[in-house]
Amino acid sequence: AKTHYHDFVVQETKVTRLCKTQTVMTVNGQLPGPTLEVNNGDSLVINVVNRAKDNVTIHWHGVRQITTAWADGPEFVTQCPIKPGGSYTYRFTISGQEGTLWWHAHSSWVRATVYGALVIRPKEGDSYPFPKPKRESVVVLGEWWNANPLDVIRQAMRTGGGPNTSDAFTINGQPGDLYNCSKKDTVIVPVDSGETILMRVINAALNQQLFYKIANHQFTVVGADASYVKPFTTSVLMLGPGQTTDVLIKADQPPARYYIAGRAYASAQGVPFDNTTTTAILEYKTAPCPAKGGSSNPVMPSLPAYNDTATATTFSTSFRSPKKANVPTDIDVNMFITAGLGLLQCPQGAPASTCQAPNRTRFTASMNNVSFVLPSNFSILQAHHLGVPGVFTTDFPANPPVTFDYTGNVPRSLWQPIRSTKVYKLKYGEKVQIVLQGTNISTAENHPIHLHGYDFYILAEGFGNYNPATDTSKFNLVDPPLRNTASLPVGGWAVIRFVADNPGTWIMHCHLDVHIGWGLATVFIVDDGPELSQKLQKPPADLPVC
Ligand code: C2O
């Protein structure tokens, strides 16, 4: 196994998209940031230097970080932010994971422009569970705002309303050639006729699930979230922010140019979203050249309608583990956690400018009616490690405080979230089941729920209220998929299981970033195990303090 050393210089960079130039934070001046390429078993040492004007941290999305929670990255959870002028070196090892992950800033909305791919190939000498493709390509889907994204979220937090939607989706940082402004920068993926390529697709968008298609070509899905899956074919992918999907594509069409396209899957009714389409081009090397100055007219795929929940569900329920999975049984901790949005009544006398959600309210979000507030003077991991009191409480409820028709039309007064830093404690080795239940208060939405430090099995999902009497029979205990981000269906539920075998403090949150700011999160504290190899390592000497 190798150790890979990288320098990430976070800096203010002038970037031009859609004919507008904006100063945004980047890593090493690149958008997207550098692609990291490693083999399973390798270690990474990444020195992050903050030369920008705002705080930053970097999260290695999906990396298990076994005993290295200090390197996980979410601000105020495992570390304090790296302040302007500061630096921090992340050190961790990839162990037992193969496929595609990614990295992104985990501080406010900095990840809008601070993100990149993490490609994990099999160990030297090991092979893929499919014929090794000669060519690979990485496709990172993103979102671009003509405004500074940090201003967009600050404004939303000030006013209590929703943030402006993005001005374009992007593929590897480029909106693509449906925009006159960015035509010349459209990403080209070259292929030879007859070959099969491995494409690694990552949804790094801030707030939008995305459909993804290539005209006239089929995908064979072989992996997701750095775990292999039982191969299946589909013509369309749907990824929630945080999710990755590895696909094989056979170049079996007449030599030509074909659009690769991504567009929103907006499950919520009446919620504003970016309805533009981003494109790249799959180009056969023997395709006839485009006429000089003219268009080469790539073939356009027909994408599902923005609200096509049936297609999204068919896709997300097609995943299986390749073999019989090691699903935990004899559950020790059985939790039922609601996840959803809400509206908080504005306090008497609050200025109208701070109550811009419907009927003089502010948007909020919660899990089990707790709207999660990040600490500001310590990270939860530091406070836990040093025994500092007053930073968090350990009374996050294992069940909702009141039971009601979660996906029905119920009065808001039933559900006025408490803003607080409540965490849930797990003992090392406990087998955990969580029923995630979406709620429809204020609006129903699909929530990509991401757990740090773990992969979990998704046993089942469905619509409406979860019913233990009938829904346990739907559990797949044989070959459920192993993921780090579950698409909680709109107005529905999903059941996940994992073994708490990684000590540390791990945030679980909706990966639509605006929902994090509103509080759709909680944190698990997992104790050390009895063996030295199961204990949290000592904090690094350069760990940022608040
Ligand atoms: Cu992809 Cu908490 O992050």
Boltz pocket constraint, residues with backbone or C-beta under 6 A from the ligand:
constraints:
  - pocket:
      binder: B
      contacts: [[A, 59], [A, 61], [A, 74], [A, 104], [A, 106], [A, 242], [A, 450], [A, 452], [A, 507], [A, 509], [A, 511]]
      max_distance: 6.0
